[in-house]
Amino acid sequence: MPDSLLSRSAESLFWLARYVERAENLARILGVNETFSRDSRGGQNWMSVLQLYGDEARFKALHGEASAEAILRFYVTDAGNPTSIVSSVRAARDNARALRPLISNEMWTQINVLHNRMGALGDDALAAGNRARLFGQVKEACQTHIGVTEGTFYRGQGWYFCRMGRYIERADQTTRLLDIKYHLLLPDPADVGSPLDVSQWNALLRSAAGYQAFRQLHPEGITPARVAGFLLLDGRFPRSVALCVREAGELLEALRSRHGLRGGTGAAEELDRLRSLLGTLSVAEILERGLHEFLDMLQVQLIAVTEDLAGTFFGHQAQSQSQSQSGPSGSQSQSQSQSGSGFEWWPPLPPLPPAQS
């Protein structure tokens, strides 16, 4: 691979990684919600998945009632839904096809196998007894793709864009996985710490592939504050927001310094600001100010990073207010509208003034 990289190739690599990561994390979210929905509030719990992705209107227009079966079809096999696992895998393959001269044969073969497997899914794959196995297979296939990429892809500029896309997407999706528990908090404070509450936090950790690591760090047991702190702030856990933000920032800095790429200052500043915030706040401060609001702020800031990268390296006009995350194929995962930097509408603690935009 030459040192210079076409902007469209950089973009395709960035979104190839993001779509694979998105498919894996959607499988994780659906898997953890499958566990959560076994309580008496099952219907509301499935609705929360639609709320997390901002898909209520689109889903209602197509399906009406938010049943478990309809939502699972919508998010797994519905090729007309751009946020479904099938659509994400298809978009990843489309980007990989545009990259055939650049990526390894092993990467191309593996993504094709996953694409064909997802295209062959029938209704029986979403039957109650088969869902856990299906979600496990999707996660395993996506993890295989990451391993094949790490083992075969040349370490040029494209490798940095690929990894940067993966970490930005992973950070965003970790906030959504944690936010789903926020939507499912039990209404009676007396139930907090109950066996059901603990089992849900347990399932959340397992869905984030963090149960063993968490128990090593906290052998004394599971509490909501410990789990939130682990997934948000622990810089040693591969799926934590803190680690993903740090890695994305270091990859961007390496691109700019080692490869002499200009621009990306706005994205670098946003990532540095997030890294500083995640390294300064305690989980107690986050919970005091509002976990849901903090997660929303993180998602908006990650969208701002993506928009700056698009405007700088991919030849797109950066979107100022739409806050939409979409790849070259037109797939869109969520849409939010917030004004300012994202820190202005999240109430600051007295010792920490709001970051300047």
Secondary structure by P-SEA (a helix, b strand, c coil): ccccccaaaaaaaaaaaaaaaaaaaaaaaaaaaaaaacccaaaaaaaaaaaaacaaaaaaaccccccaaaaaaaacccccccccaaaaaaaaaaaaaaacccccaaaaaaaaaaaaaaaaccccccccccaaaaaaaaaaaaaaaaaaaaacccccaaaaaaaaaaaaaaaaaaaaaaaaaaaaccccccccccaaaaaaaaaaaaaaccaaaaaaaccccccaaaaaaaacccccccccaaaaaaaaaaaaaaaacccccccaaaaaaaaaaaaaaaacccaaaaaaacaaaaaaaaaaaaaaaaaaaaaccccccccccccccccccccccbbbbbccccccccccccccccccc
